Amino acid sequence: MEFFVFIGSLFILLLMGIPVAIVLLLCSLCMMWFTDMFDSMMVAQQIMTGADSFILTAVPFFMLAGEIMKEGGISSRLIAFGQVCVGRFNGGMGYVAILASMLFAGLSGAAIADVAALGAVLIPMMVKCGYDKPRSTGLICSSALTAPIIPPSIPLIILGVTVNLSIGKLFIMGIAPGVMLGVILMVTWFFVVKHDGYKDRVVIPLNEAVRIFFSAIPALLLPVIIIVGIRFGIFTPTEGGAVAAVYAFVVAFFINRELKIKDCPRVFFNAVRTSAVVMFLVAGAYLVGWLITMAQVPDQICELLKDLVSRPMLLLVVLNIVFIVLGMVMDITPIILIFAPVFFPLIQAAHIDPYYFALLMVINLSIGLITPPMGSVLFVGCSVSKLAIQKLVKGILPFMLAELGYLILIIVFPQFITVPAGWMME
């Protein structure tokens, strides 16, 4: 009964338009009142405990690194590098958009940052080349979903902290699925180009291509430094966030020379504001998680779905349907914080690899970022391109279907995630 009280109050408050972090606190109060456990000191204590995590300090560091990269001319260099690599094909700017999103994902760790940083530059360029604006914006939004998967991924950090998984191992396991998602989008774009009849190509002279390549090297090195550093134990994920922020500042300020001292207050303010939202969500969700545990909700869920524990594939299908529905009405971070502690005991009981399921969960919820009615990446894309959401949904449809097909593929064949991860962790 406690679970239904929580779910009912959650969706009622969300439908009222109350911010998610406040909704979590109000849901907690509702559950406390229902179970006759209200204690204001306990509320404060659990909120402080939820935010008091050394590993979570990686989040503001990576947020800051992403903001510095966005302001320091990194996005324009990545776009130029993408033009050198894939611009010669028909529909070249579309391939450039996908490759640039994958590269920027290794810098930002957040899909919204990808769309905001790359969309403002790429969408006008694609429209100028004769592309349909909804299709162009749909491609940018869809390819931004590589950011929550390719390290350094903010959702993977939060999920690892929430269910006590190794952040380093999650990062390494996220490389292959993120790259595969980008490849699938390129294949989809190939057929879209055939259907829509795009003929543009970007041909860059050799001497200019060499200059672009060398100017992009500092940005391309950042994800390599982070992954290699964590993989070989040179630094922890939290320390990796600090390394990323310092490295980003050095590149933007001293090498690219596009970040000025006068820009720093705005960059730091944006990073602090975004980090504060995430940490507020984490603190509120920790309180909810504690109450859910005290009310033995995970045990109730396990009892409800106990018949599926002996059938792991069916359990995965059911949970992924649940995540798709949740992703349509909630953002990825609160879903992870609220429901991961509830469902992971089921996964363990069914003897499913928790790291595989963690990647599966993040990929599923990432698709929710582009599904109406509440997809946050959709709204950012509409804002950047000045499009109505109905037009954008029509433009994004083929890419959304391709990503759903990819999700089904990795549910049926988990080896697409586990085997490459095994190679990289040997």
MILUM-195424 format. One line per 4 residues: number of its first residue (from 0); their letters; for each residue x, y, z of C-alpha. Coordinates in Angstrom, 3 decimals. Layout:
// residues N
NUM	a	X Y Z ~ ...
//
This chain:
// residues 426
0	meff	0.000 0.000 0.000 ~ 2.863 2.375 0.802 ~ 4.155 2.016 -2.771 ~ 0.801 3.058 -4.235
4	vfig	0.663 6.045 -1.869 ~ 4.082 7.087 -3.145 ~ 3.261 6.528 -6.844 ~ -0.120 8.282 -6.533
8	slfi	1.279 11.345 -4.782 ~ 4.248 11.422 -7.201 ~ 2.171 11.612 -10.376 ~ -0.475 13.922 -8.922
12	lllm	2.181 16.426 -7.864 ~ 4.053 16.115 -11.171 ~ 0.852 16.795 -13.098 ~ 0.421 19.956 -11.016
16	gipv	3.678 21.244 -12.503 ~ 5.669 21.291 -9.248 ~ 9.480 20.950 -9.707 ~ 10.650 17.347 -9.372
20	aivl	12.971 17.972 -6.392 ~ 10.096 19.539 -4.407 ~ 7.809 16.691 -5.500 ~ 10.227 14.158 -4.006
24	llcs	10.195 15.932 -0.653 ~ 6.391 16.215 -0.642 ~ 6.050 12.519 -1.579 ~ 8.299 11.675 1.338
28	lcmm	6.116 13.684 3.700 ~ 3.024 11.907 2.361 ~ 4.611 8.509 2.991 ~ 5.744 9.563 6.475
32	wftd	2.246 10.734 7.319 ~ 0.675 7.536 5.948 ~ 3.062 5.266 7.890 ~ 2.930 7.443 11.017
36	mfds	6.713 7.967 10.900 ~ 6.898 11.758 10.608 ~ 10.048 13.179 12.172 ~ 11.396 16.552 10.970
40	mmva	14.885 15.791 12.314 ~ 14.964 12.537 10.363 ~ 13.957 14.387 7.184 ~ 16.849 16.829 7.573
44	qqim	19.294 14.070 8.477 ~ 18.459 11.889 5.467 ~ 18.597 14.855 3.072 ~ 22.062 15.802 4.317
48	tgad	23.210 12.176 4.162 ~ 21.976 11.864 0.588 ~ 24.055 14.826 -0.596 ~ 27.107 13.906 1.505
52	sfil	28.888 11.629 -0.979 ~ 32.491 11.944 -2.116 ~ 31.765 10.186 -5.416 ~ 28.993 12.666 -6.247
56	tavp	31.509 15.517 -6.274 ~ 32.404 14.189 -9.732 ~ 29.100 15.620 -10.987 ~ 29.891 19.347 -10.495
60	ffml	33.429 18.780 -11.819 ~ 32.173 17.231 -15.061 ~ 29.428 19.865 -15.290 ~ 32.094 22.563 -15.029
64	agei	34.270 20.840 -17.638 ~ 31.302 20.709 -20.014 ~ 30.499 24.399 -19.518 ~ 34.124 25.395 -20.110
68	mkeg	34.279 23.277 -23.266 ~ 31.036 24.808 -24.523 ~ 32.297 28.368 -24.024 ~ 35.867 27.650 -25.137
72	giss	35.294 26.959 -28.828 ~ 35.444 23.187 -28.522 ~ 32.134 22.527 -30.311 ~ 33.206 24.405 -33.468
76	rlia	36.481 22.436 -33.606 ~ 34.685 19.118 -33.165 ~ 32.267 20.036 -35.968 ~ 35.184 20.918 -38.253
80	fgqv	36.894 17.628 -37.346 ~ 33.673 15.778 -38.183 ~ 33.559 17.487 -41.578 ~ 37.068 16.236 -42.310
84	cvgr	36.144 12.658 -41.339 ~ 32.674 12.138 -42.843 ~ 31.714 15.301 -44.715 ~ 32.521 13.845 -48.147
88	fngg	29.502 11.509 -48.163 ~ 26.042 12.456 -49.469 ~ 24.177 14.077 -46.588 ~ 27.570 14.839 -45.104
92	mgyv	26.386 17.371 -42.536 ~ 24.140 14.738 -40.966 ~ 27.070 12.379 -40.455 ~ 29.049 15.335 -39.097
96	aila	26.273 16.019 -36.563 ~ 26.303 12.407 -35.314 ~ 30.093 12.193 -35.070 ~ 30.333 15.596 -33.367
100	smlf	27.687 14.523 -30.832 ~ 29.617 11.348 -30.042 ~ 32.837 13.322 -29.576 ~ 31.146 15.997 -27.466
104	agls	29.532 13.229 -25.384 ~ 33.028 12.311 -24.253 ~ 33.409 15.850 -22.919 ~ 30.055 16.779 -21.408
108	gaai	28.280 13.627 -20.162 ~ 24.865 15.277 -20.592 ~ 22.490 15.124 -23.577 ~ 21.058 18.590 -22.961
112	adva	24.557 20.105 -23.105 ~ 25.129 18.370 -26.462 ~ 21.959 19.767 -27.997 ~ 22.544 23.275 -26.652
116	alga	26.205 23.436 -27.686 ~ 26.016 21.720 -31.083 ~ 22.449 22.506 -32.120 ~ 22.995 26.259 -32.123
120	vlip	25.837 25.804 -34.627 ~ 24.800 22.762 -36.661 ~ 21.075 23.322 -37.214 ~ 21.544 26.616 -39.147
124	mmvk	24.350 24.977 -41.153 ~ 22.157 21.990 -42.038 ~ 19.212 24.189 -43.004 ~ 21.561 26.263 -45.186
128	cgyd	22.577 23.034 -46.945 ~ 18.916 22.418 -47.814 ~ 17.934 20.055 -45.000 ~ 14.464 20.009 -43.518
132	kprs	14.666 21.827 -40.146 ~ 12.573 19.297 -38.140 ~ 14.674 16.460 -39.572 ~ 17.923 18.288 -38.774
136	tgli	16.827 19.084 -35.230 ~ 15.566 15.526 -34.762 ~ 18.961 14.165 -35.770 ~ 20.794 16.496 -33.367
140	cssa	18.476 15.530 -30.476 ~ 18.723 11.798 -31.228 ~ 22.501 11.752 -31.551 ~ 22.779 13.645 -28.245
144	ltap	21.550 10.474 -26.521 ~ 25.087 9.103 -26.819 ~ 26.071 11.541 -24.021 ~ 24.364 9.672 -21.141
148	iipp	26.036 6.443 -22.327 ~ 29.588 7.342 -23.418 ~ 31.810 8.267 -20.444 ~ 31.983 10.566 -18.595
152	sipl	28.232 10.010 -18.223 ~ 26.423 11.901 -15.445 ~ 23.540 9.339 -15.295 ~ 26.039 6.474 -14.954
156	iilg	27.722 8.267 -12.047 ~ 24.387 8.801 -10.301 ~ 23.260 5.221 -10.946 ~ 26.559 3.824 -9.689
160	vtvn	26.268 5.810 -6.464 ~ 22.600 4.883 -6.018 ~ 23.027 1.100 -6.278 ~ 26.690 0.860 -5.214
164	lsig	28.292 -0.138 -8.529 ~ 31.819 0.732 -9.666 ~ 31.771 4.009 -11.630 ~ 34.962 3.037 -13.452
168	klfi	33.486 -0.266 -14.625 ~ 30.266 1.448 -15.721 ~ 32.305 3.978 -17.715 ~ 34.235 1.245 -19.504
172	mgia	31.045 -0.721 -20.227 ~ 29.416 2.408 -21.668 ~ 31.979 2.902 -24.457 ~ 30.860 0.149 -26.858
176	pgvm	27.053 0.701 -26.501 ~ 27.516 4.454 -27.023 ~ 29.587 3.941 -30.162 ~ 27.141 1.317 -31.472
180	lgvi	24.255 3.730 -30.971 ~ 26.122 6.333 -33.036 ~ 26.752 3.785 -35.803 ~ 23.076 2.789 -35.851
184	lmvt	22.101 6.460 -36.204 ~ 24.528 6.794 -39.125 ~ 22.949 3.783 -40.833 ~ 19.508 5.297 -40.230
188	wffv	20.691 8.639 -41.627 ~ 21.950 6.828 -44.755 ~ 18.388 5.677 -45.513 ~ 16.919 9.068 -44.567
192	vkhd	19.301 10.717 -47.054 ~ 18.111 8.300 -49.747 ~ 14.472 9.026 -48.896 ~ 14.773 12.814 -48.579
196	gykd	17.192 13.187 -51.488 ~ 19.978 15.161 -49.798 ~ 23.079 15.623 -51.994 ~ 25.317 17.953 -49.999
200	rvvi	28.983 17.161 -49.436 ~ 31.698 18.967 -47.522 ~ 35.054 18.751 -49.302 ~ 37.993 20.231 -47.373
204	plne	41.457 20.700 -48.963 ~ 44.243 18.548 -47.525 ~ 46.228 21.397 -45.961 ~ 43.107 22.739 -44.242
208	avri	42.160 19.228 -43.083 ~ 45.580 18.802 -41.452 ~ 45.198 22.130 -39.634 ~ 41.713 21.176 -38.409
212	ffsa	42.956 17.784 -37.215 ~ 45.736 19.279 -35.107 ~ 43.452 21.974 -33.673 ~ 40.993 19.254 -32.538
216	ipal	43.599 17.044 -30.841 ~ 43.419 18.769 -27.403 ~ 39.645 18.218 -27.243 ~ 39.886 14.644 -28.498
220	llpv	42.440 13.792 -25.823 ~ 40.147 14.592 -22.890 ~ 37.935 11.473 -22.988 ~ 41.037 9.360 -23.624
224	iiiv	42.736 10.815 -20.529 ~ 39.646 10.205 -18.381 ~ 39.027 6.624 -19.541 ~ 42.696 5.563 -19.431
228	girf	43.197 7.253 -16.042 ~ 40.225 5.475 -14.471 ~ 40.892 2.147 -16.212 ~ 44.485 1.924 -14.951
232	gift	43.802 3.338 -11.487 ~ 45.707 6.591 -11.999 ~ 42.795 8.487 -10.480 ~ 39.258 7.841 -9.234
236	pteg	36.155 9.004 -11.164 ~ 35.878 11.963 -8.776 ~ 39.492 12.927 -9.318 ~ 38.892 12.388 -13.034
240	gava	36.199 15.073 -12.894 ~ 38.699 17.512 -11.381 ~ 41.280 16.575 -14.029 ~ 38.661 17.149 -16.746
244	avya	37.759 20.592 -15.399 ~ 41.405 21.730 -15.128 ~ 42.289 20.270 -18.540 ~ 39.237 21.930 -20.138
248	fvva	40.247 25.290 -18.674 ~ 43.823 24.953 -19.944 ~ 42.627 24.031 -23.453 ~ 39.955 26.745 -23.645
252	ffin	42.025 29.533 -22.074 ~ 45.618 28.886 -23.166 ~ 45.368 26.767 -26.345 ~ 42.129 27.838 -28.052
256	relk	42.228 31.269 -26.371 ~ 38.451 31.641 -26.743 ~ 37.620 31.603 -23.025 ~ 38.233 34.995 -21.435
260	ikdc	38.520 35.930 -17.776 ~ 35.291 37.930 -18.049 ~ 33.491 34.725 -19.171 ~ 34.525 32.737 -16.078
264	prvf	31.838 34.026 -13.660 ~ 29.086 33.066 -16.117 ~ 30.652 29.635 -16.750 ~ 31.011 28.906 -13.027
268	fnav	27.489 30.161 -12.306 ~ 25.973 27.884 -14.992 ~ 27.905 24.883 -13.652 ~ 26.892 25.633 -10.049
272	rtsa	23.232 26.115 -10.981 ~ 23.051 22.837 -12.912 ~ 24.954 20.945 -10.205 ~ 22.666 22.349 -7.499
276	vvmf	19.605 21.019 -9.324 ~ 21.165 17.550 -9.581 ~ 22.284 17.505 -5.938 ~ 18.860 18.679 -4.737
280	lvag	17.310 15.797 -6.679 ~ 19.822 13.359 -5.203 ~ 19.126 14.551 -1.645 ~ 15.350 14.327 -2.069
284	aylv	15.567 10.924 -3.731 ~ 17.773 9.603 -0.928 ~ 15.033 10.469 1.550 ~ 12.469 8.721 -0.665
288	gwli	14.742 5.689 -1.009 ~ 15.201 5.469 2.748 ~ 11.450 5.606 3.318 ~ 10.802 3.039 0.593
292	tmaq	13.304 0.707 2.234 ~ 11.827 1.270 5.703 ~ 8.370 0.508 4.311 ~ 9.765 -2.695 2.731
296	vpdq	8.572 -1.628 -0.723 ~ 11.391 -3.511 -2.538 ~ 10.263 -6.692 -0.803 ~ 6.678 -6.001 -1.865
300	icel	7.769 -5.448 -5.489 ~ 9.834 -8.631 -5.423 ~ 6.823 -10.516 -4.077 ~ 4.605 -9.009 -6.779
304	lkdl	7.025 -9.999 -9.564 ~ 8.453 -13.150 -7.977 ~ 7.076 -15.334 -10.771 ~ 9.277 -13.431 -13.243
308	vsrp	12.495 -13.943 -11.278 ~ 12.820 -17.454 -12.697 ~ 12.313 -16.043 -16.223 ~ 15.015 -13.342 -16.614
312	mlll	14.195 -12.429 -20.224 ~ 10.534 -11.800 -19.437 ~ 11.571 -9.790 -16.366 ~ 13.843 -7.625 -18.534
316	vvln	11.032 -7.020 -21.017 ~ 8.574 -6.017 -18.276 ~ 11.055 -3.678 -16.570 ~ 12.017 -2.043 -19.865
320	ivfi	8.358 -1.390 -20.667 ~ 8.041 0.216 -17.230 ~ 11.109 2.382 -17.914 ~ 9.773 3.481 -21.304
324	vlgm	6.499 4.593 -19.710 ~ 8.329 6.371 -16.877 ~ 10.686 8.030 -19.365 ~ 7.724 9.595 -21.151
328	vmdi	6.683 11.546 -18.040 ~ 9.863 11.960 -15.950 ~ 13.501 12.923 -16.472 ~ 16.294 10.352 -16.328
332	tpii	17.859 11.453 -13.021 ~ 14.792 11.168 -10.741 ~ 13.833 7.835 -12.324 ~ 17.276 6.433 -11.527
336	lifa	17.243 7.798 -7.997 ~ 13.745 6.582 -7.181 ~ 13.372 3.281 -9.001 ~ 16.884 1.812 -9.255
340	pvff	16.930 0.823 -5.532 ~ 13.501 -0.766 -6.008 ~ 14.304 -2.863 -9.084 ~ 17.940 -3.849 -8.528
344	pliq	17.061 -6.415 -5.803 ~ 14.890 -8.122 -8.427 ~ 17.785 -8.144 -10.887 ~ 20.073 -9.703 -8.296
348	aahi	17.450 -12.326 -7.438 ~ 17.144 -13.202 -11.145 ~ 20.967 -13.492 -11.432 ~ 21.153 -10.816 -14.146
352	dpyy	24.481 -8.987 -14.436 ~ 23.850 -5.685 -12.568 ~ 26.323 -3.775 -14.767 ~ 24.611 -4.959 -17.934
356	fall	21.242 -3.992 -16.493 ~ 22.616 -0.585 -15.440 ~ 23.639 0.165 -19.038 ~ 20.327 -1.177 -20.320
360	mvin	18.446 1.058 -17.902 ~ 20.396 4.192 -18.876 ~ 19.983 3.486 -22.615 ~ 16.234 2.971 -22.152
364	lsig	15.802 6.122 -20.076 ~ 17.944 8.102 -22.529 ~ 15.380 7.340 -25.231 ~ 12.824 8.852 -22.862
368	litp	14.638 12.181 -23.249 ~ 13.274 12.453 -26.811 ~ 9.794 11.000 -26.253 ~ 6.782 13.260 -25.731
372	pmgs	5.192 14.643 -23.669 ~ 8.018 15.360 -21.174 ~ 11.263 14.680 -23.089 ~ 13.676 17.338 -21.846
376	vlfv	15.948 17.067 -24.903 ~ 12.897 17.649 -27.115 ~ 12.190 20.937 -25.356 ~ 15.809 22.081 -25.660
380	gcsv	15.764 21.170 -29.364 ~ 12.556 23.159 -29.853 ~ 14.112 26.119 -28.068 ~ 17.308 26.034 -30.138
384	skla	15.573 25.586 -33.505 ~ 12.412 27.639 -32.756 ~ 10.184 24.711 -33.749 ~ 6.826 23.525 -32.432
388	iqkl	7.167 20.206 -30.622 ~ 4.695 18.504 -33.003 ~ 6.963 19.235 -35.987 ~ 10.053 18.082 -34.131
392	vkgi	8.426 14.783 -33.119 ~ 7.656 14.109 -36.783 ~ 11.263 14.848 -37.760 ~ 12.729 12.722 -34.992
396	lpfm	10.521 9.651 -35.572 ~ 12.863 7.523 -37.762 ~ 15.758 8.016 -35.339 ~ 13.567 7.243 -32.329
400	lael	12.405 3.996 -33.958 ~ 16.024 3.065 -34.725 ~ 16.991 3.640 -31.084 ~ 14.065 1.549 -29.870
404	gyli	15.198 -1.183 -32.260 ~ 18.688 -0.944 -30.760 ~ 17.200 -1.300 -27.269 ~ 15.383 -4.485 -28.317
408	liiv	18.610 -5.790 -29.868 ~ 20.638 -5.455 -26.667 ~ 17.826 -6.964 -24.588 ~ 17.789 -10.062 -26.800
412	fpqf	21.582 -10.145 -27.240 ~ 23.277 -8.817 -24.075 ~ 26.611 -9.885 -25.573 ~ 26.674 -6.590 -27.502
416	itvp	27.375 -4.935 -24.136 ~ 29.087 -7.617 -22.078 ~ 31.584 -8.986 -24.629 ~ 33.262 -5.673 -25.626
420	agwm	33.340 -4.683 -21.942 ~ 35.114 -7.948 -21.166 ~ 37.739 -7.200 -23.820 ~ 38.415 -3.720 -22.432
424	me	38.634 -4.868 -18.810 ~ 41.043 -7.744 -19.391
//
